[in-house]
Amino acid sequence: MNAIPAVADVPEQRSDEPGKVSGIGWQERARVLAVRFGPAVWCYAVLKLIGFTVFMKLLSFSGEYLRKPARFGGGANPWDVVASWDGWWYQQVAEFGYHPALVPVANGPIGFTVEQNSAAFFPLYPGLMRLTSDVTGLGLYGAGMLVSVLASLFAAAGIYAVVDRLAGPKAGVIAAGIWAIAPGSGAEWALYSDSTFVALAAWACYCVMTRQWIAAGVITLVAGLNRPTAAALIGAVGLAALVELYRRESGVVRPLTAMLLAPAGLLGYVGWVGWRMGEWGGYFRLQHDAWLHYFDWGQGTYYAIRGVLLGRNDYPFAFPVPDLFATLIVLTLPALIVLLIRLRPPLVLTAYTLATIVSVLGSLGIFGNVSRYLLPAFPLFIALAVAMRKLSWPVLAAVLGTAAMASGWYAGYVIFELGVP
């Protein structure tokens, strides 16, 4: 059998990069972009639609959503489920803005009374929801879904751009398709900020790879207004910019500007929350005390995996089926990391992926959500996409199509119905 070549050994095919169509009219530019990104976006959209349809059908067959509160995974119809949990909070922020008061949740999904706060949810996604609602006349639910779907298409295009540059267009299309069926992908078409973040992360990484440092810094700044997990992206962009400063291949001003811009969004919002709460570490206290989500050096992950392997439910936030899938995902991570590093990807991709994994596994939270928390780590798909590009398109259609149908269960129903996304 032939060994999979390193991505560094794959000849570049970059005659149609977005930055090289600036000398033509907007119509021709749109045609060029559609030709380049169209196959990946369509591949993603079709696979995602298949999985989403299966997800909705399973919810209908179950009917459990009718017996749950709208805030905790229920509603009048299956569509309401994708607007529950975090989606409920995003709608509150979009409609009412932030407030410093804690909100009591009696006998919530984790079995005891907690007090939570909307400030835990970063402003970019609810802000886009409100803006879209005002412009289109849609309600917040429809506006949020529109934002998520469009963001997922931009994310698919960004993933394609990254992988295309490394391993060619076919691998890029496959990688976009894999993201549509990845564990945790049920959050991509829901009132969640995951798709928005991955779109920003993928394009930030692409800008670093193409040495568009100012753009990378600005995109990372915006990502910092979307999710706290942007810390991994900020670190990766900063490290890549620091190495570039050492090499002096892009001068000094542009990489240095990227380093300064990248953390501004995250630091600005965390600082604002601290100011509103009356203590500079207020955001982290909120995460620790109100949401029970904080970095615990992997203790929560260890106890959860131990509990799953021993068949016990004696660890926090136990949900048997999602936790089993999360355990299987964690056990496959070493192999995926080795395969990624073997391909010798750019530093920004390696650093971003490893930082994301450390952040997820090192933090206490709902263990069954590992699949969703790792959704931004799209570089883990690159080695699989490179290997699968040897398959014919009919074979790929059969493999990815079958996985898309299955994803409606493992990536949607398992998380939203059998666990807490």
Steps between C-alpha positions, in 0.01 A plus 500: 500500500619850424562722799296817533724787388564789733307809408826681452571260212176580316554754221305819550215580260424857593425686177157606620548630854245758615761770524591461132165594349504864608573629149170381349140610529275385780301267275808318377641502852181338629517239225862416586420467869193288424703268280768464764292463815175371353580126509610511866204710611252281312659184637471635851146628455364176352659281767389735774144509367487120501618482860273782614197332340576173678545692826158666465337166414649333805372781721154454349507125551608542862263778601700556820531871420127536573561401862794733563503874578579719200812620676635150560474316171124517444240698313184480295675339200839341419638826362480656846762255629784669308406829670515362854785481753763755385261611226259625765771715655609641164143607432484669841816696425382592150166625633585655835877551500720413797418537866726451803242313710529124535203297378392216732435162336316275745534124445672558170639232268798428724274411793546789744439872527757723332512867414605599150562821310463605137844666508656156454387520135721715279334778298583434134244228425203657685597832346483346153166343593356839600643675192366232265162513669481878464606494134295204380196522727553143615449409863806432711464125445493530121776761502721282718451199276576709192821628657607148601431347159676777309793491743527123452531552124777755554664252739485227236658739250773591749577137577518434128738794451735374771505138385508590130816698559659205678380197305305607193135572417364146531631466855351843575154394384524180705609691811199732468280192470655337804429811707131463406487152653749539783403409856338807649399640161138517615586840650588640158135554402363612835480820704860449606813703425712203388468554123579868532814424697626227266447728200715767665762250618539334161540828316738636764719193455484540123607864526797399714593230248491758219676765712205738503589604851275801546198302383596213732521737795167665425318168450646362822393816683143442378520132599589614850158665519329172417624230738753470785655209308649767276792492745637200308480689171652812653793298631555327167488821296727673751753217493504492120545877490785478752681243286442720196655793686806288570530399136432856375338363182198732531677791663419617850190719486244254365575198725535729802166663419338156477640411843355816651162476330435128561422508876318835502149360455523233769677724750260784431188295569643325807607840634153645435332214688737552792420871501124432497533245782722725708807272497758455226492123527122499490467305177711213632315495831176488306622203297624324813215569742195537275576267211741253664727527200866565568849363437562215744810349338303207360358359824143512373598326177690232690211421734250496213706261288565280800129493576409409141760224480388352831132537423435747783311830513685640800649804326353850440248549219473132404309423180572138399465505119665839430775415749572171323544684170713764670725228643544341157587840355759569769659158445539573128663840554859373536479325162347805333765729649784273382352484149464877490856567615630239255368717218716792620225768489575869561573598858174692540290187432699279734504755781130581460397134502712402799392805700135423427539139615681601820231758575219247450649205685649715775172669595215385718169496320240266359722218375247386242554834323859415408385432144359854471787665683746338256302608195733801445800263474441449128871438419453154654307412182787585264678164512171316443415727207845446349459122526145505360590704193620175337139379492279562197218750527226232492670315786542824692132581446400162643733525800424861591128463424468201730690683773275803450192293574665356809607849613137593549511262796851518646561870429148630554259280690758362744615846601176697502262229617709251700735758650544874552671679208 
